[in-house]
């Protein structure tokens, strides 16, 4: 019986990846791109299937097999022969934006384990999970169905401890997107010119999202844009990390300005997004991956916190230039922009923080290698 069981395990092949993919979010797509790079390095012979809300787009953009994330019969059959199930990255284990999405991801973890897969949560942010029943379900599922969890920051470790998750191997790592490279300089120049930007001008990058309380703070962001222009000679460039929704937040700020700013509404490749970020003199961002992209390119940054994951990343990197959206004022935002630009004159601290996170990001792929039993 044991030999039959072992033969069944050894005959498995393929890797399934599930996250918040196919929804138009550049942050999530960058995570997928980074995970795919690492999977192809560790296990180049394994077929990869990504569960996505838009399988055709995922196939086209990433060159992988893809199933709709709600095609449960097909997923069930696939998991019966799959070697490794990867949940992640990103903030999937949380019930703030949706309890149903949490239930879905926990369900797939249980399905994967019951169908015989090794189960890895990869480069994850954990929490917030607030509802007591959700905490109990999370604890039961992660303790019973997950082999290993790699985390993108230390606050997620504290959340797992709060939940009582003790059974999986838990490894502190960082966000996989920090490993990605920007586009060629000529391609960046071309994209800037197409959007009316001088390739070597002075710019302030801004990444916003709609959120309860944002509308009343739009004039604050507009005031910071005026200040950046008058005091530092910076032209605003609004990035759409989620190209389907972030333009609406940028429009609210634009209506408070005297001139029409550059708003990048179209979906861009990860490489071009990183390239455009590299041309900014500073970045103000509500979006976590706006901050991750900027940090990876050595650009001074200011975080506006709508979710604990934003402050968690900055603190983990050793940067404390952030303010809660609810407390944001013109004075506080402009002061933090001044501080960020001053740090940019001597970027040693930012560079050291990013290099430390890039170094420990290797723990993600090391853990995957261990589960796949790849030497």
C-alpha positions as CSV (number, residue, x, y, z in Angstrom):
1,X,0.0,0.0,0.0
2,X,2.8,2.4,0.9
3,X,4.6,1.7,-2.4
4,X,1.3,2.4,-4.3
5,X,0.9,5.6,-2.5
6,X,4.5,6.7,-3.1
7,X,4.2,5.7,-6.8
8,X,1.1,7.9,-7.1
9,X,2.9,10.9,-5.5
10,X,6.0,10.4,-7.8
11,X,3.8,10.2,-10.9
12,X,2.4,13.6,-10.3
13,X,3.5,16.5,-12.4
14,X,2.7,20.1,-13.0
15,X,2.2,23.2,-10.9
16,X,-1.1,25.2,-10.4
17,X,-0.9,28.8,-9.3
18,X,-3.9,30.7,-7.9
19,X,-4.1,34.4,-7.0
20,X,-6.0,37.5,-7.9
21,X,-5.1,37.3,-11.6
22,X,-6.9,38.5,-14.7
23,X,-8.5,41.5,-13.0
24,X,-6.4,44.3,-14.6
25,X,-4.2,44.9,-11.5
26,X,-0.6,45.6,-12.5
27,X,0.6,44.7,-9.0
28,X,-1.0,41.2,-9.0
29,X,0.2,40.6,-12.6
30,X,3.7,41.6,-11.6
31,X,3.6,39.1,-8.8
32,X,2.5,36.4,-11.2
33,X,5.3,37.3,-13.7
34,X,7.9,37.0,-10.9
35,X,6.5,33.7,-9.6
36,X,6.5,32.3,-13.1
37,X,10.1,33.3,-13.6
38,X,11.1,31.6,-10.4
39,X,9.0,28.4,-11.1
40,X,10.7,28.2,-14.6
41,X,14.1,28.5,-13.0
42,X,13.5,25.9,-10.2
43,X,11.4,23.4,-12.3
44,X,11.6,24.2,-16.0
45,X,10.1,20.8,-17.0
46,X,6.9,21.3,-15.1
47,X,3.7,22.4,-16.9
48,X,2.2,25.5,-15.2
49,X,-1.5,26.3,-15.0
50,X,-2.7,29.6,-13.7
51,X,-6.2,30.1,-12.3
52,X,-7.5,33.4,-13.5
53,X,-10.6,35.5,-13.8
54,X,-9.6,36.1,-17.5
55,X,-7.9,32.9,-18.8
56,X,-7.5,34.2,-22.3
57,X,-5.7,37.3,-21.2
58,X,-3.5,35.4,-18.8
59,X,-2.5,32.9,-21.6
60,X,-1.7,35.8,-23.9
61,X,0.3,37.9,-21.4
62,X,2.2,35.2,-19.6
63,X,2.4,32.3,-22.0
64,X,0.9,29.7,-19.7
65,X,-2.1,27.3,-19.6
66,X,-4.9,28.9,-17.8
67,X,-8.3,27.9,-16.3
68,X,-11.1,30.1,-15.1
69,X,-10.8,30.3,-11.3
70,X,-14.4,29.3,-10.9
71,X,-14.3,26.3,-13.2
72,X,-14.2,24.0,-10.2
73,X,-14.8,20.7,-11.9
74,X,-11.8,21.3,-14.2
75,X,-9.7,22.5,-11.3
76,X,-10.7,19.4,-9.2
77,X,-9.6,17.1,-12.0
78,X,-6.4,18.9,-12.5
79,X,-5.4,18.9,-8.9
80,X,-5.8,15.1,-8.9
81,X,-2.5,14.8,-10.9
82,X,-0.8,18.1,-9.9
83,X,2.5,18.0,-7.9
84,X,2.4,21.5,-6.3
85,X,-0.4,24.0,-5.7
86,X,0.8,27.6,-5.2
87,X,-1.6,30.1,-3.5
88,X,-0.3,33.6,-4.0
89,X,1.2,36.0,-3.9
90,X,-0.6,39.1,-2.6
91,X,-3.1,39.7,0.2
92,X,-5.4,36.7,-0.4
93,X,-6.0,35.8,3.2
94,X,-8.1,38.8,4.3
95,X,-11.8,39.5,4.8
96,X,-11.8,43.3,4.6
97,X,-12.5,43.7,0.9
98,X,-14.5,40.5,0.6
99,X,-15.3,37.5,2.9
100,X,-16.3,35.5,-0.2
101,X,-12.8,35.8,-1.7
102,X,-11.3,34.5,1.5
103,X,-13.6,31.6,1.6
104,X,-12.7,30.8,-2.1
105,X,-9.0,30.8,-1.4
106,X,-9.4,28.7,1.7
107,X,-11.6,26.3,-0.3
108,X,-8.9,25.8,-2.9
109,X,-6.3,25.1,-0.3
110,X,-8.5,22.4,1.2
111,X,-9.2,21.0,-2.3
112,X,-5.5,20.9,-3.2
113,X,-4.5,19.0,-0.1
114,X,-7.4,16.5,-0.4
115,X,-6.5,15.8,-4.0
116,X,-2.9,15.0,-3.0
117,X,-1.0,18.2,-3.9
118,X,1.9,19.7,-2.0
119,X,0.5,23.1,-0.9
120,X,2.6,26.3,-0.8
121,X,1.4,29.8,0.1
122,X,3.9,32.0,-1.8
123,X,5.1,35.5,-0.9
124,X,1.9,36.2,0.9
125,X,0.6,39.1,2.9
126,X,-1.7,37.9,5.7
127,X,-4.7,39.8,7.0
128,X,-6.5,41.6,8.2
129,X,-9.0,38.9,9.1
130,X,-11.6,40.4,11.4
131,X,-14.6,38.1,11.6
132,X,-14.2,35.5,14.4
133,X,-15.6,32.7,12.2
134,X,-13.2,33.6,9.4
135,X,-10.2,33.5,11.8
136,X,-11.3,30.0,13.0
137,X,-11.7,28.8,9.4
138,X,-8.3,30.3,8.4
139,X,-6.6,28.6,11.4
140,X,-8.2,25.2,10.7
141,X,-7.4,25.4,6.9
142,X,-3.8,26.6,7.2
143,X,-2.9,24.2,10.0
144,X,-4.5,21.2,8.2
145,X,-3.9,21.8,4.5
146,X,-0.8,23.9,4.0
147,X,2.8,22.5,3.9
148,X,4.7,25.9,3.9
149,X,4.0,29.6,3.9
150,X,6.4,32.3,2.7
151,X,5.6,35.8,3.8
152,X,6.3,39.2,2.3
153,X,6.7,41.0,5.6
154,X,6.9,40.5,9.3
155,X,3.5,41.9,10.2
156,X,2.0,38.9,8.4
157,X,3.9,36.6,10.7
158,X,2.3,38.3,13.7
159,X,-1.1,37.8,12.1
160,X,-0.5,34.1,11.7
161,X,0.6,33.9,15.3
162,X,-2.6,35.7,16.3
163,X,-4.7,33.2,14.4
164,X,-2.9,30.3,16.0
165,X,-1.3,28.9,12.8
166,X,1.6,26.7,13.8
167,X,1.6,23.6,11.6
168,X,3.0,24.8,8.3
169,X,6.6,25.7,7.9
170,X,6.6,29.5,8.0
171,X,9.4,31.4,6.2
172,X,9.9,35.2,6.2
173,X,10.7,36.4,2.7
174,X,9.6,39.4,0.7
175,X,7.4,40.4,-2.3
176,X,8.4,38.5,-5.5
177,X,7.9,41.6,-7.6
178,X,11.0,43.1,-6.2
179,X,13.0,40.8,-8.5
180,X,11.6,42.2,-11.8
181,X,13.6,44.3,-14.2
182,X,12.5,47.4,-16.1
183,X,12.2,47.8,-19.9
184,X,15.0,49.0,-22.1
185,X,15.7,52.7,-21.8
186,X,14.7,53.4,-25.5
187,X,11.4,51.7,-24.9
188,X,10.8,53.8,-21.8
189,X,11.7,57.0,-23.8
190,X,9.2,56.0,-26.5
191,X,6.4,55.4,-24.0
192,X,7.0,58.7,-22.3
193,X,7.0,60.6,-25.6
194,X,3.7,58.9,-26.6
195,X,2.2,60.3,-23.4
196,X,3.5,63.8,-23.9
197,X,6.3,63.5,-21.4
198,X,9.9,64.6,-21.9
199,X,12.1,61.5,-21.3
200,X,14.4,63.3,-18.9
201,X,12.1,65.7,-17.2
202,X,11.4,66.0,-13.5
203,X,8.3,64.1,-12.4
204,X,6.2,63.2,-9.4
205,X,4.6,59.8,-9.7
206,X,1.2,59.4,-8.1
207,X,-0.7,56.1,-7.6
208,X,-4.2,56.4,-6.2
209,X,-7.3,54.3,-5.7
210,X,-10.8,55.0,-4.8
211,X,-11.6,54.1,-1.2
212,X,-14.1,55.3,1.5
213,X,-12.9,58.8,2.5
214,X,-10.8,59.4,-0.6
215,X,-13.1,62.0,-2.2
216,X,-12.7,64.4,0.7
217,X,-8.9,64.0,0.5
218,X,-8.7,64.6,-3.3
219,X,-8.1,68.4,-2.7
220,X,-5.2,67.4,-0.4
221,X,-3.5,65.4,-3.2
222,X,-4.1,68.3,-5.6
223,X,-2.5,70.7,-3.1
224,X,0.5,68.4,-2.9
225,X,0.7,68.4,-6.7
226,X,0.8,72.2,-6.8
227,X,3.4,72.3,-4.1
228,X,5.6,69.8,-5.9
229,X,5.4,71.9,-9.0
230,X,6.0,75.3,-7.4
231,X,8.7,74.2,-4.8
232,X,10.4,71.4,-6.6
233,X,9.7,71.8,-10.3
234,X,8.0,68.4,-10.5
235,X,5.3,67.6,-13.1
236,X,2.6,65.1,-11.9
237,X,2.2,61.7,-13.6
238,X,-0.7,59.6,-12.4
239,X,-0.2,55.8,-12.7
240,X,-3.1,53.4,-12.9
241,X,-2.0,50.3,-11.1
242,X,-5.4,48.9,-11.7
243,X,-6.2,50.2,-15.2
244,X,-9.9,49.5,-14.8
245,X,-10.5,51.7,-11.8
246,X,-7.6,53.9,-10.7
247,X,-8.2,56.5,-13.4
248,X,-11.4,57.5,-11.6
249,X,-9.5,58.4,-8.5
250,X,-6.9,60.4,-10.6
251,X,-9.8,62.2,-12.2
252,X,-11.1,63.4,-8.8
253,X,-7.7,65.0,-8.1
254,X,-7.4,66.4,-11.7
255,X,-10.7,68.3,-11.3
256,X,-9.1,70.2,-8.4
257,X,-6.1,71.3,-10.6
258,X,-5.8,74.2,-13.0
259,X,-4.1,72.2,-15.7
260,X,-4.9,68.7,-17.1
261,X,-2.3,66.3,-15.8
262,X,-0.9,63.2,-17.5
263,X,-3.0,60.2,-16.4
264,X,-1.7,56.8,-17.7
265,X,-4.9,54.9,-18.1
266,X,-3.9,52.2,-20.5
267,X,-2.6,48.8,-19.3
268,X,1.2,48.7,-19.4
269,X,3.6,45.8,-19.2
270,X,5.3,45.3,-15.9
271,X,8.6,46.2,-17.5
272,X,7.3,49.5,-18.9
273,X,5.6,50.4,-15.6
274,X,8.9,49.8,-13.8
275,X,10.7,51.9,-16.4
276,X,8.3,54.8,-16.1
277,X,8.6,54.6,-12.3
278,X,12.4,54.8,-12.6
279,X,12.1,58.2,-14.3
280,X,10.2,59.7,-11.3
281,X,12.0,61.9,-8.8
282,X,9.5,60.8,-6.1
283,X,6.4,58.7,-5.8
284,X,3.3,59.2,-3.7
285,X,1.2,56.0,-3.6
286,X,-1.8,54.5,-2.0
287,X,-1.2,51.3,-4.0
288,X,1.2,48.9,-2.4
289,X,2.8,47.9,-5.7
290,X,3.2,51.5,-6.7
291,X,5.5,51.7,-3.6
292,X,7.2,48.3,-4.4
293,X,7.8,49.4,-8.0
294,X,9.2,52.7,-6.9
295,X,11.4,51.2,-4.2
296,X,12.7,48.6,-6.6
297,X,13.9,51.4,-8.9
298,X,15.5,53.4,-6.1
299,X,12.9,56.2,-6.2
300,X,12.0,58.1,-3.0
301,X,8.5,57.3,-1.9
302,X,5.6,58.4,0.4
303,X,2.9,56.0,1.3
304,X,-0.7,56.9,2.0
305,X,-2.2,54.1,4.1
306,X,-5.7,52.8,3.3
307,X,-4.8,49.2,4.3
308,X,-2.3,48.0,6.9
309,X,-0.3,46.2,4.1
310,X,1.0,49.6,2.9
311,X,2.6,50.6,6.2
312,X,3.7,47.0,6.8
313,X,5.8,47.0,3.6
314,X,7.3,50.4,4.3
315,X,8.2,49.5,7.9
316,X,9.6,46.2,6.8
317,X,11.9,48.0,4.3
318,X,12.9,50.5,7.0
319,X,11.0,53.5,5.6
320,X,8.6,55.4,7.8
321,X,7.4,58.1,5.3
322,X,3.7,57.3,5.4
323,X,0.4,58.7,6.6
324,X,-3.0,57.2,7.2
325,X,-5.6,58.4,4.6
326,X,-8.0,59.4,7.3
327,X,-5.4,61.7,8.9
328,X,-3.9,63.1,5.7
329,X,-3.5,66.9,5.4
330,X,-1.8,69.2,2.9
331,X,0.8,70.0,5.5
332,X,1.6,66.4,6.4
333,X,1.7,65.2,2.8
334,X,3.9,68.1,1.6
335,X,6.3,67.7,4.6
336,X,6.7,64.0,3.8
337,X,7.3,64.8,0.2
338,X,10.1,67.2,1.3
339,X,11.6,64.4,3.4
340,X,11.4,61.9,0.6
341,X,13.2,64.2,-1.8
342,X,15.9,65.0,0.7
343,X,16.5,61.3,1.2
344,X,16.7,61.0,-2.6
345,X,19.8,63.1,-2.5
346,X,21.5,60.4,-0.5
347,X,19.6,57.1,-1.4
348,X,21.9,54.8,0.6
349,X,19.2,53.9,3.2
350,X,16.6,53.2,0.5
351,X,19.0,51.1,-1.5
352,X,20.1,49.1,1.5
353,X,16.5,48.4,2.5
354,X,15.6,47.2,-1.0
355,X,18.7,45.1,-1.4
356,X,18.0,43.4,2.0
357,X,14.5,42.5,0.8
358,X,15.8,41.3,-2.6
359,X,18.2,39.0,-0.8
360,X,15.6,37.4,1.4
361,X,13.1,37.1,-1.5
362,X,15.2,34.0,-2.4
363,X,13.5,32.3,0.5
364,X,10.3,32.0,-1.7
365,X,12.0,29.9,-4.4
366,X,14.1,28.0,-1.9
367,X,10.9,26.8,-0.1
368,X,9.3,25.9,-3.4
369,X,12.5,23.9,-4.4
370,X,12.3,22.0,-1.1
371,X,8.6,21.0,-1.6
372,X,9.3,19.9,-5.1
373,X,12.4,18.0,-3.9
374,X,14.6,19.7,-6.5
375,X,18.3,19.7,-5.5
